[in-house]
Amino acid sequence: MSGPKPGKRAALLLWLCALALLLSGCGDKSASYNKALAVFGEGDYAEAAAAFGKLGDYLQAETYAAYAQGLTYWEQGDFIDAEPYFEQTRDFMYGDQRYLFCHAAALEAAQLYAEAAQWYAELGTFEDAPQRAAYCTARAAIENKDYETALTGYNDANGYADAADRLDALNFEIYERAAALRDEQKYGEAFTLFTLLGDRYDAPEQARICKNYFQDQTYAAAEALIASGDLQGAYDTFSMLSGYRDAATRAGELAAQLGIDIAQDE
């Protein structure tokens, strides 16, 4: 039996050579892919991104390249530049969490603190998201003069960014504001602010003084209401002062005049 004719033999040789080249190329890509994976595993993300980028659409090379580039920026603290890479890889590894984190960081950088806090909060305990959420909540609260929320936020931020310095400055600001209200004889508001300060400065003593003055003011206001004929208003006001001087007795007397059943009211 004779072998293949010369023309067919040449075609077969060409096909075998092409197949060998193809298999050789696949082998080269497989080796490069494995090497890129090893570099990625070692944490050299910039080199890994470059290595995966040379492999085109081979296996998951494109995804790894984007994720590794995102991690390169992430490790530099450049969350804004990292965001688009993690947006491309939200279904890969921790891509979704990193994307949310980067987007929150971008909002924080834009001073959109209320929105940033919400995005950080979605991340639960991922990285330092809880501290960042608390910090952004505090910054947003300051804009609304919500001192109580701001104090809590800066405390919970646990040293993130300049939270400690801002906390010190806020405590002093609250004290100054409370003192001004006290001097304006707005003792109720002053008492509330001094109370927020806990045992800082002489806040406890100032809170006690303001509380006493406030109760005196309220008692005098109740008597003024009686003089003006507003017995119901006086009753309501004395009722707020339970335990202060004879306020409970005065409230009881007014209740009798108004026909209010105190026992049922309670």
ABEGO torsion letter per residue (X at the ends): XBBBBAAAAAAAAAAAAAAAAAAAAAAAAAAAAAAAAAAAAAGBAAAAAAAAAAAEABEAAAAAAAAAAAAAAAAAGBAAAAAAAAAAAAABEAAAAAAAAAAAAAAAAAGBAAAAAAAAAAAEABEAAAAAAAAAAAAAAAAAGBAAAAAAAAAAAGGBEAAAAAAAAAAAAAAAAAAAAAAAGBAAAAAAAAAAAEABEAAAAAAAAAAAAAAAAAAAAAAAAAAAGBAAAAAAAAAAABGBEAAAAAAAAAAAAAGBBAAAAX
